[in-house]
């Protein structure tokens, strides 16, 4: 019996990511997965650098590069989802400074085959660079995501839920937590353990882990109407 391959859409919002976008896309080009079974959509939004030009070099049959004049991570995510192939089974929304190692889609495909009742979720995230502080922080982030059933760096959503909830475009921080809470009304959450997802620790390295810990707690308890006025400082 032939192996079944889910069709994955990978959406990447990218704002002023000229330093890392090529590396991110290079990893996606090297995935051990049928090329006709995954599609990558990069949505450059409001950049003042060469993000769009660098991403455009990777355009191909299954890599599409779009640009929006206005910045906004939620707007870019919604735009990417709206412009995807109708073939998709699952959507993966991830940060532009996140690397998927070559076996990730195969691993995720097998996981979803064994867990047919799940609707949305996330995975273990490992840091780069890997230091004692970054490993401890990401252990805490992974543990808390699983405990509270939320998503941060990588969001994995079944097709049927994409039409039921959208990212709140009025939010530029905590929008991922809000999105996970909205999705919880429609299906079962999952957390997949893996060593195949890496993401940059640059924000924590520059701003400090302790400070970012308290900022996350602070913003997490603020009501939505207040968070609409707040923004993360861009770290590049």
C-alpha positions as CSV (number, residue, x, y, z in Angstrom):
1,X,0.0,0.0,0.0
2,X,1.4,3.4,-1.0
3,X,2.2,5.8,1.8
4,X,-0.3,8.7,2.2
5,X,1.2,12.1,2.2
6,X,-0.8,15.1,3.7
7,X,-0.5,18.3,1.7
8,X,1.1,21.0,3.9
9,X,0.9,24.7,3.4
10,X,3.7,26.6,5.1
11,X,3.0,30.4,5.6
12,X,5.8,32.7,6.6
13,X,5.2,36.4,7.5
14,X,8.5,38.3,6.9
15,X,9.2,41.8,8.1
16,X,12.8,43.1,7.8
17,X,14.2,39.6,7.7
18,X,16.9,40.0,5.1
19,X,19.5,38.5,7.4
20,X,17.7,35.1,7.8
21,X,15.1,34.7,5.2
22,X,17.4,33.0,2.7
23,X,18.6,30.5,5.3
24,X,15.0,29.8,6.3
25,X,14.0,29.1,2.7
26,X,17.1,27.0,2.0
27,X,16.0,24.6,4.8
28,X,12.5,24.4,3.3
29,X,14.0,23.6,-0.1
30,X,15.9,20.6,1.4
31,X,12.9,19.0,3.1
32,X,12.7,15.2,2.6
33,X,9.1,15.3,1.4
34,X,7.4,15.1,-2.1
35,X,7.7,18.6,-3.7
36,X,4.1,18.3,-5.0
37,X,2.8,17.7,-1.4
38,X,3.9,21.0,0.2
39,X,3.7,24.7,-0.7
40,X,5.5,27.6,0.9
41,X,4.1,31.1,0.9
42,X,6.2,34.0,2.1
43,X,4.4,37.3,2.8
44,X,6.8,40.1,3.1
45,X,5.0,43.0,4.8
46,X,6.2,46.6,5.1
47,X,9.9,45.9,5.1
48,X,12.5,48.6,4.6
49,X,15.3,46.2,3.7
50,X,15.9,43.5,1.0
51,X,13.6,40.8,2.5
52,X,11.4,40.6,-0.6
53,X,14.2,40.6,-3.1
54,X,16.1,37.9,-1.3
55,X,13.0,35.7,-0.8
56,X,12.0,36.2,-4.5
57,X,15.1,34.3,-5.6
58,X,13.6,31.1,-4.1
59,X,10.3,31.4,-6.0
60,X,9.3,28.2,-7.8
61,X,6.4,25.9,-8.6
62,X,5.7,25.3,-4.9
63,X,7.3,28.5,-3.4
64,X,5.3,31.7,-3.8
65,X,6.5,35.1,-2.6
66,X,4.0,38.0,-2.0
67,X,4.5,41.5,-0.7
68,X,2.2,43.8,1.3
69,X,2.7,47.5,1.8
70,X,1.6,47.5,5.4
71,X,3.5,45.7,8.2
72,X,1.5,43.4,10.4
73,X,2.2,39.8,11.3
74,X,-1.5,38.9,11.7
75,X,-2.4,40.6,8.4
76,X,0.4,38.7,6.6
77,X,-0.6,35.4,8.0
78,X,-4.3,35.8,7.0
79,X,-3.2,36.9,3.5
80,X,-1.0,33.9,3.1
81,X,-3.7,31.5,4.1
82,X,-6.2,33.2,1.8
83,X,-3.8,32.7,-1.2
84,X,-2.9,29.1,-0.7
85,X,-3.5,26.1,-2.9
86,X,-6.9,24.5,-2.5
87,X,-5.2,21.1,-2.1
88,X,-3.9,21.7,1.4
89,X,-4.8,19.3,4.3
90,X,-2.8,21.2,7.0
91,X,-1.4,24.7,7.4
92,X,1.9,25.4,9.1
93,X,2.3,29.1,10.1
94,X,5.8,29.8,11.3
95,X,8.2,32.7,12.1
96,X,10.7,33.8,9.5
97,X,13.6,33.0,11.8
98,X,12.6,29.4,12.2
99,X,14.3,26.4,10.5
100,X,12.6,23.2,9.7
101,X,15.1,20.3,9.4
102,X,14.9,17.9,6.6
103,X,12.8,15.2,8.3
104,X,10.2,17.5,9.9
105,X,7.4,17.1,7.4
106,X,7.8,13.3,7.2
107,X,7.7,13.2,11.1
108,X,4.7,15.4,11.2
109,X,2.9,13.4,8.5
110,X,3.4,10.2,10.5
111,X,2.3,11.9,13.7
112,X,-1.0,13.1,12.2
113,X,-1.6,9.7,10.7
114,X,-1.5,8.2,14.2
115,X,-3.5,11.0,15.8
116,X,-6.5,11.5,13.5
117,X,-8.6,13.3,16.1
118,X,-6.4,16.4,16.5
119,X,-7.2,19.7,14.9
120,X,-4.5,22.2,15.8
121,X,-1.3,22.4,17.8
122,X,2.5,23.0,17.9
123,X,5.8,21.3,18.5
124,X,8.9,21.3,20.6
125,X,11.1,24.3,19.6
126,X,14.9,24.2,20.0
127,X,17.0,27.4,20.1
128,X,19.9,28.7,18.1
129,X,22.3,29.6,19.2
130,X,22.2,26.9,21.8
131,X,23.4,28.2,25.2
132,X,22.5,27.2,28.8
133,X,20.2,30.2,29.1
134,X,18.5,29.6,25.7
135,X,18.0,25.9,26.4
136,X,16.4,26.6,29.8
137,X,14.1,29.3,28.4
138,X,12.9,27.1,25.5
139,X,12.4,24.2,27.8
140,X,10.1,26.5,29.9
141,X,8.4,27.8,26.7
142,X,7.7,24.2,25.4
143,X,6.5,23.1,28.8
144,X,4.1,26.1,29.2
145,X,2.8,25.8,25.6
146,X,1.9,22.2,26.2
147,X,0.4,22.9,29.6
148,X,-1.8,25.8,28.6
149,X,-2.4,24.5,25.0
150,X,-1.2,27.5,23.1
151,X,1.1,28.1,20.2
152,X,4.0,30.6,19.7
153,X,6.7,30.0,17.0
154,X,5.0,27.4,14.9
155,X,1.2,27.0,14.5
156,X,-0.2,23.8,12.8
157,X,-3.9,24.0,11.9
158,X,-6.2,21.6,10.0
159,X,-7.8,22.9,6.9
160,X,-11.3,22.9,8.2
161,X,-10.4,25.3,11.1
162,X,-8.8,27.9,8.8
163,X,-12.2,29.0,7.7
164,X,-13.6,29.3,11.2
165,X,-11.0,31.6,12.8
166,X,-8.5,34.2,11.7
167,X,-5.7,36.0,13.3
168,X,-6.8,39.3,14.9
169,X,-5.2,42.0,12.7
170,X,-5.6,44.6,15.5
171,X,-3.1,42.7,17.6
172,X,0.7,42.7,17.1
173,X,1.5,40.9,20.2
174,X,-0.2,37.9,22.0
175,X,-2.1,37.4,18.7
176,X,-0.8,33.8,18.6
177,X,-2.2,33.1,22.1
178,X,-5.5,34.6,21.1
179,X,-5.6,32.5,17.9
180,X,-5.0,29.3,19.9
181,X,-7.7,30.1,22.3
182,X,-10.1,30.8,19.4
183,X,-9.2,27.5,17.8
184,X,-9.8,25.6,21.0
185,X,-13.5,26.1,20.5
186,X,-13.4,23.8,17.4
187,X,-11.2,20.8,18.1
188,X,-8.5,19.0,20.0
189,X,-5.0,20.4,20.6
190,X,-1.7,18.5,20.1
191,X,1.9,19.0,21.1
192,X,4.4,17.0,19.1
193,X,7.8,16.3,20.5
194,X,10.6,16.8,17.9
195,X,14.2,17.8,17.4
196,X,13.5,19.1,13.9
197,X,12.4,22.7,14.6
198,X,14.9,25.4,15.5
199,X,14.2,29.1,16.0
200,X,16.3,32.1,16.7
201,X,16.9,33.2,20.3
202,X,18.0,36.7,19.2
203,X,15.2,38.6,21.0
204,X,16.1,36.9,24.3
205,X,19.8,37.3,23.7
206,X,19.5,41.0,23.1
207,X,16.8,41.9,25.6
208,X,17.6,39.4,28.4
209,X,15.8,36.3,29.4
210,X,14.6,37.5,32.7
211,X,13.1,40.7,31.2
212,X,11.4,38.7,28.4
213,X,10.0,36.3,31.0
214,X,8.3,39.1,32.9
215,X,7.2,40.8,29.7
216,X,5.5,37.7,28.5
217,X,3.6,37.3,31.7
218,X,2.7,41.0,31.8
219,X,1.3,41.1,28.3
220,X,-0.4,37.7,28.8
221,X,-2.6,39.0,31.6
222,X,-3.5,42.3,29.9
223,X,-7.0,42.5,28.3
224,X,-7.2,42.5,24.6
225,X,-8.2,46.2,24.3
226,X,-4.9,47.3,26.0
227,X,-2.7,44.9,24.0
228,X,-4.1,46.4,20.8
229,X,-2.1,49.6,21.7
230,X,1.2,47.6,22.5
231,X,3.8,46.4,20.0
232,X,6.9,44.2,20.3
233,X,10.1,46.1,19.6
234,X,11.5,44.8,16.3
235,X,14.8,42.9,16.9
236,X,17.0,42.1,13.9
